[in-house]
Amino acid sequence: MATSFGRKRIAEWIGTRIRQLDIDDELSLKTVQFGSLEEFPAVKTLSDHVPAVFVRIERMSPTRLETANGKTYFDEYQGRAVLVTAIPDSATSDPEAKRDDVERIADVVRENFDGTGLSLGSTQQQVFAFVTGIEYYPPEDGAVKASGARLMAGAVTFTVRVQSTLL
């Protein structure tokens, strides 16, 4: 059933996609973590772990059953990926490169919108993921700047819909 698909599995898929698309090398990522920035255990030493991506997945609604055939279940999750990077010493404000970097994180979802590679053995699944927003100045941006470190953040929000049909 779709409920066993789970938040962690979706976050792991995002992490795998980051590696498959070489975004981890392209952005020189040191950290890709499941959970929000606030849950990061080393938040006081965050600058030692950036560039970093934090992926939080929340269930949006309870599993719903398709009444037409009685065998199709739908689950929907809301995701948020926050990219935290250092502000270059030469920059007086957030560099334009921040926008490009946040767009690359959005590409993780865009380039795999049909959820290829996500499956469970006893069910036939279709997984749809799509970007719902890109935030160049999210609340996390203010939080990392308030820490006193020369850091900046951008965020990508997305929805993942899992349709599971029992075989």
N, C-alpha and C positions, 0 to 999 in steps of 0.2 A: 504494500500500500504506500501511497505517496508520503505519508507522515514519516516513514523511516528514511526518506531521502535526506532530510535534515539540513539545518543551518550550517553545521560544520562541513558537510559534504560540498555545499555550494561555495563556502569560503575556500576550501581546498582546491576546488575547480578554478576559482579566480587566481589563486596562487600558482597553479599549474599553468594556466594561460599566460600569466606574466612571464614565466620561464620559457614557455613554448614560443612566444613572440619576441624573445630576447629583450624584453623591456627591463628586466633586472640588470642586464649588462649595459643596455643603452642609457639607463638612468643611474647606473652604479649603485643600485639598491643594496643596503646593508641589512635591512629588516623588512620582512613581509609577515604580518601577524594577523591572526584571527582575533577580532575584538576591537573595541573602540580605542582611540588614543588615550582616553582617560583610564582604561584598564591596563595600559602598558606598565609592567612592574618597575621599569627603570625611568619613569617619567622625569625624575629630577636630573638624570644624565642623558636625556633624550638626544642632545646634540651629538653624543658619541655614537648614536645608532642611525643617523640620517645619512643619506636619503632613506625614507621608510614609507611603507604603505600599510595602513591599518584597515582591515576589512571587517565590517560589522554587518551581520545578517539578522533580520527580525522577521518573524512570521507575521503576515498581515491579517490573515483571517483563518478561522478553523477550516479543516478539510471539508469540502462540500462534495456531495455525491450527485452525479448526473442521473437524473431520474429516468431518462429515456431508455437506457439499457441496464441501469443498476450496477454497472461494473466499472464506471469511469469516475475517478476521484480527481479533484483539483486542489492544489495548494498554491498559495502565493506568498512570496517573500519580498521584503524591501531590503535592498542592500545599500551600503554606503562605504566607499573606498576613499580614504583620506591619504593624500600624499604630503609628506612633510620633508622639506629640503632646507638646506642652509641658504641664507641670503649671501651672495658673493660679497667679499670685502669691498669691492669697487662700486657696488650698487648703493645708491642713496634711497631707492625704493624697490619694490618688488620687480624683478626683471621680467621682461617679456617672455623669457624662456619658461617661466612658471606656467604660462598658458599652454605652451607646447607640451610640457611634461604632464600636465593634468589631462590634456587631450589624449596622450598616449595611454594613460590609465583607462580612459573612456573606451579606447580602441579594444581593450581586453573584452569588453562586453559587446561592442559593435561587431567585431570580427568573428564572433562566435554566437550570434544571436539565436541560433537554433539549438544551442546546448549540446553540440556534438561531443560525444565522449561521456555523457552523463547517462547512466543506465543502472537498472537493478535487474537481477536474474528472472524473477517470477512475474514481472509485469512488463508490459510494453509501455515505454514512456516517451513523451514528447516534452522537451524542456525549451521554453522560450525566455530569453533574457534580453532586456532592452534598456538603454539609458533613458532616465527620466529627467535628469538635470545635471548641469555642470556648474560648480560654484568656484569661482576664482578667489573669492574672499569669504570663505565660510566662517562660522563661529570658531572653529579650531584655529584659524589663522590668528585671530586675536588672542586666543589662549596660549599659543606657542610664543607669540611675541611678548606677551605679559610675563613669560618665564624669565625674560631678560636675555635669552639667547638670540642670536641673529638667525631666526628660523622663520619660515613661511609655510603656509598650508593651502591646499586646494582640495576639492572634494568632487566625487562623481556619485550620483545616486542612480540606482537602477532597480528594476523589478525583475524577479525570476518567477515564472509561472511553470508549475510542474503538473502535467496531465498524465495520470497513470491509469492504464486499463488493465484490469485483472484478466489473465489468460485462462 
